[in-house]
Every structure is written in structure tokens, then in C-alpha cells.
Amino acid sequence: MINDDQMGENDNIDFPKQQSQKYSWGYYDEEEEVNNLMAGLNPKGVKEKALIESLKKILDKLKMKKAKIVSNANEEEKNEESKEPIHEDE
């Protein structure tokens, strides 16, 4: 690594824009987003191939978990509807 004091006046180094930006974490919450990520990875790269394989393994688990959440939400909604008082016309 070159320190600032080691650089001469005529030394021009183009630093990537990313170094000056702050990083933040994010996540994918849609299956299509994960599929797009996998499609953008190079399966010939060792690390990228490993990531693709890992994503494939957990994608089914994520689908099942999401389906379970939706199912539970639907079940709770049905339970709430059945608790509503029935109004009889007098």
C-alpha cells in the first residue's frame, strides 16, 4: 500500500468511487431478486459458483418459510373474522 507521503507530485492514482461512499447492508425479500442475483453471477468463478450453490440450497427453505408466514397470516385473519360479533336484524 502506498502512503500519501510516498506519492510524488506526478503520481496519479484513480481510486474507485466506492472508497469514498458509505456502505450499508440490505437484503432480498423477493424470489425474483434472488434469481436475478444468481443469474448475474459467473458460475465459472470459484467463489461465485459456491455462492450460487448456497443460494440454490437455501432458496427452497426461504420459499417454504415465506409460504408458512403467508399461511399463518391468512389463518389469523380467518380467526379474527370468526370473532366478530354477528349482528341480527331486529
Secondary structure, DSSP 8 states (H G I E B T S, - for coil): ---GGG--TT------GGGGS--------SHHHHHHHHHHS-TTSHHHHHHHHHHHHHHHHHHHHHHHHHHHHHHHHHHHHHHS------
